Amino acid sequence: MRLESGTSVILRVEMDKQVVTFGELVSLIGRQGGDIVAIDVIQPGRKTEIRDLTVSVAEPSIVETMASAVREMKGIHLVNVSDRTFLLHLGGKIQIRSKVPIKNRDDLSRVYTPGVANVCLAIRDDINKSHSLTIRRNTIAVVSDGTAVLGLGDIGPHAAMPVMEGKAMLFKELAGVDAFPICLDTKNTEEIIAIVQALAPTFGGINLEDISSPRCFEIERRLKETLDIPVFHDDQHGTAVVLLAGLINALKIVGKDIRDIKIVVCGIGAAGIACTRMLLAAGVTRLVGVDKEGAIHRDIRYDNEVWNEYARVTNPDNEKGRLAEVIEGADVFIGLSRPRLLSNEDVRKMNPDPIVFAMANPDPEISPEEAGSYVRVYATGRSDFPNQLNNVLAFPGIFRGALDARATAITEAMKLAAAQAIASIVTPEELNEEYIIPSVFNDKVVPAVRRAVVQKAINDGVARKVPSDFRNLD
C-alpha cells in the first residue's frame, strides 16, 4: 500500500476483551507514533468485539511497524489495514445511472421495445441524429493502454484504470461531460487504432490518455484522419494549452513579447513536442529543444523521425550542446523531463527576469528553494507550490465546447483560444509572480474555455451545430 505523508489509516481489529483492554491497545498505537482520531464499533459483543480505528500518522513508514506491533499483541486480531483513498476506490469511483425510471409497461415500451425501433430507424436514415438521440451527445471515451501513466510509467491497463476513472470524474464534476474509462490490453499501435475506430459510434469524442511516445503520435494522427469526432491526446495538447496560458501571463509580469524571447524546452517527448508546436503557433521564433542527447539540431539524422521534423522547425541558430550550454541567454525554461536537471548556476545564465516552468512530476527539474531569488516567475505541475500548471484547466472546457458544437475535430485555433481563455481569467489586479494561472476549482474557467472553443469551431468550419447562445449574434 502506498501512503502519502500526513495521512490516516483505518485499522480493523477484533479484540478479546477477556485478554486485553481497549486502553492497552490505544497506548500501544500511541507508542508506535499513531494518533487515534475516530473509533467505530463494527460488531459489539460481550467477550469479543470488532472496531475500526482511524489512526493519523505523520509518515508512511510508521504504518507497517504499527501494524506489526498490533498483530503481535495478545488478544488482538488485526483484520485489515486500509486508508481512506483505498476505501474510496472500492468498487470503482464511477457508475452508470438511468436518466428516466422504468416503473410500468408503458415506460418499458418507450425506452426499449417496441418504441425504441422508431428511434433506431431515424438514426439509420440520418446518422447525424445519433449525436442528439443517444449518449453520443454528451459522452467521450477516455482511452489508455497504461504505458505512460504520469509518475508511474508502464503499469499496464489494469493498474491504469483508477487513473482513467478519476479522469472521468473530473470531466463530469467540472464540465458535466459523461466520460467512460477504456483501458486496452494491447500495446500494438494498429490494434489500438482499430479498437478505437470500432468504438467510435458510441462516443462524441475520444480522449487519449497515458499512451507512450512515439506510438501516441501515430495513434492520434490516424484516428484524427479517420474519425469524424474530436480526438485529443491530453498528455500532449492539454499540457500545451495550460503551459501557454501560464506563459501568456508570465510574460505580462516580466514585460517581454512572445515573439522576442528565447525558450528552452527540456524533454522532447509527447508533451514537449506538443508544447513546442503550440508555442510556435503562438508566435515564438527562438526555441531550442533539449533531450538526453543534448540540443536537437539539423546536423544529425535521428532515428526518431519526429525529432527530425522537430529539428527542421526549431533551433533557428542550430545551437548544439547540453542544457547547461544552450540555456545561456534564454528567457524561458520549460521542463517536461525528470527531476533535478536544472541548477541555479544554469538559471543564472538566463536573461534577466527568467521564467522557469519546471513541470516534471512528482519532483520538478529545479525546486523552488534552488531557484530562489534567481527566478522571476516559477511554476510547476504540483498543487503544493504556487502556479500549478494542471491539465484539468483545459480538457473539461475543451470537450464541453467540442460536444456543444458537435465538432468534427479540435483544431489548433481552438486550442490557442482555450489557452487565451484560461489566461484571461486572471485579472490585471490579481496577476502577480505567484498567481499567473487560475485555480483548478475556479468556476469561471470551464465556461470561458467552452465559449472560446465553440466560437473557434464555428469559425474553422468544424462545428455541426451552433449552440443556442451563439445564434443571432453579430
C-alpha positions, 0 to 999 in steps of 0.5 A, a space after each residue: 500500500 502506498 501512503 502519502 505523508 500526513 495521512 490516516 489509516 483505518 485499522 480493523 481489529 477484533 479484540 478479546 476483551 477477556 485478554 486485553 483492554 481497549 486502553 492497552 491497545 490505544 497506548 500501544 498505537 500511541 507508542 508506535 507514533 499513531 494518533 487515534 482520531 475516530 473509533 467505530 464499533 463494527 460488531 459489539 459483543 460481550 467477550 469479543 468485539 470488532 472496531 475500526 480505528 482511524 489512526 493519523 500518522 505523520 509518515 508512511 513508514 510508521 504504518 507497517 511497524 504499527 501494524 506489526 506491533 498490533 498483530 503481535 499483541 495478545 488478544 488482538 486480531 488485526 483484520 485489515 489495514 486500509 486508508 481512506 483513498 483505498 476505501 474510496 476506490 472500492 468498487 470503482 469511483 464511477 457508475 452508470 445511472 438511468 436518466 428516466 425510471 422504468 416503473 410500468 409497461 408503458 415506460 418499458 415500451 418507450 425506452 426499449 421495445 417496441 418504441 425504441 425501433 422508431 428511434 433506431 430507424 431515424 438514426 439509420 436514415 440520418 446518422 447525424 441524429 445519433 449525436 442528439 438521440 443517444 449518449 453520443 451527445 454528451 459522452 467521450 471515451 477516455 482511452 489508455 493502454 497504461 504505458 505512460 501513466 504520469 509518475 508511474 510509467 508502464 503499469 499496464 491497463 489494469 493498474 491504469 484504470 483508477 487513473 482513467 476513472 478519476 479522469 472521468 470524474 473530473 470531466 463530469 464534476 467540472 464540465 458535466 461531460 459523461 466520460 467512460 474509462 477504456 483501458 486496452 490490453 494491447 500495446 500494438 499501435 494498429 490494434 489500438 487504432 482499430 479498437 478505437 475506430 470500432 468504438 467510435 459510434 458510441 462516443 462524441 469524442 475520444 480522449 487519449 490518455 497515458 499512451 507512450 511516445 512515439 506510438 501516441 503520435 501515430 495513434 492520434 494522427 490516424 484516428 484524427 484522419 479517420 474519425 469524424 469526432 474530436 480526438 485529443 491526446 491530453 498528455 500532449 495538447 492539454 499540457 500545451 494549452 495550460 503551459 501557454 496560458 501560464 506563459 501568456 501571463 508570465 510574460 505580462 509580469 516580466 514585460 517581454 513579447 512572445 515573439 522576442 524571447 528565447 525558450 528552452 524546452 527540456 524533454 522532447 517527448 509527447 508533451 514537449 513536442 506538443 508544447 513546442 508546436 503550440 508555442 510556435 503557433 503562438 508566435 515564438 521564433 527562438 526555441 531550442 529543444 533539449 533531450 538526453 542527447 543534448 540540443 536537437 539540431 539539423 546536423 544529425 539524422 535521428 532515428 526518431 523521425 519526429 525529432 527530425 521534423 522537430 529539428 527542421 522547425 526549431 533551433 533557428 541558430 542550430 545551437 548544439 550542446 547540453 542544457 547547461 550550454 544552450 540555456 545561456 541567454 534564454 528567457 524561458 525554461 520549460 521542463 517536461 523531463 525528470 527531476 533535478 536537471 536544472 541548477 541555479 548556476 544554469 538559471 543564472 545564465 538566463 536573461 534577466 527576469 527568467 521564467 522557469 516552468 519546471 513541470 516534471 512530476 512528482 519532483 520538478 527539474 529545479 525546486 523552488 528553494 534552488 531557484 530562489 531569488 534567481 527566478 522571476 516567475 516559477 511554476 510547476 505541475 504540483 498543487 503544493 507550490 504556487 502556479 500549478 500548471 494542471 491539465 484539468 484547466 483545459 480538457 473539461 472546457 475543451 470537450 464541453 465546447 467540442 460536444 456543444 458544437 458537435 465538432 468534427 475535430 479540435 483544431 489548433 485555433 481552438 486550442 490557442 483560444 482555450 489557452 487565451 481563455 484560461 489566461 484571461 481569467 486572471 485579472 490585471 489586479 490579481 496577476 502577480 509572480 505567484 498567481 499567473 494561472 487560475 485555480 483548478 476549482 475556479 468556476 469561471 474557467 470551464 465556461 470561458 474555455 467552452 465559449 472560446 472553443 465553440 466560437 473557434 469551431 464555428 469559425 474553422 468550419 468544424 462545428 455541426 451545430 451552433 449552440 443556442 447562445 451563439 445564434 443571432 449574434 453579430 
